[in-house]
Amino acid sequence: MFIDSSVFVVILLDEDNAEDVLTRLPHGREATTSGLVMLETAIRLSSKLGLM
């Protein structure tokens, strides 16, 4: 399963559906992401937190 930035944002901001998202993530090494996703996550978080 590929994890995109929306998943990270929901979890890190503890949004309403964060628990549901966490339960749907695979356990072990089945999940993957990319550096570009991490960059997009940082940009989206800084925007939502008013840091930009």
N, C-alpha and C positions, 0 to 999 in steps of 0.2 A: 504494500500500500504506500502510495506517495502522499506525504503530508504537505499541504500547502500553507501559505501564510495565514489564511483565515482561521485555520485550526489553532495555530500558535497565538493569534490575537485573542480569540475567544477564551483560551485557557489562561493566558497571562493577565488579561483584564478581568478574569473571573466573571464573565458575562452569564446571563441566565441559563444558557444551555451548556455551560462548561462541563458539568458533571456528566451529561449525556454524551458529549464529545469524548471525554476521557474514557468512558466505558466502551466506546466503539473502537478505540485505538487497539491495534494488535499488540500482543505481548511478544517480547523477544526481538529478534533481528528482522522481522518482516516489514518494518516501516523504514522509509527512506525520505530524504528531502534533498535540497541543494543549497549552495551558497547564495544563489539568486533569491531563493525563497527567504533565507535569513535576512538578506538585505531588504527585501520588500516588507518583511515583518517589522524590522527596525524603523523603516520609514512610516509605516501605518501606525505603529505604536506612538512614535513621536508626534505624529499629527493628531491622533486621538487624545493624547495627554497634553496637547497644547505646547509642545516643545519646538515646533517649527513655526 
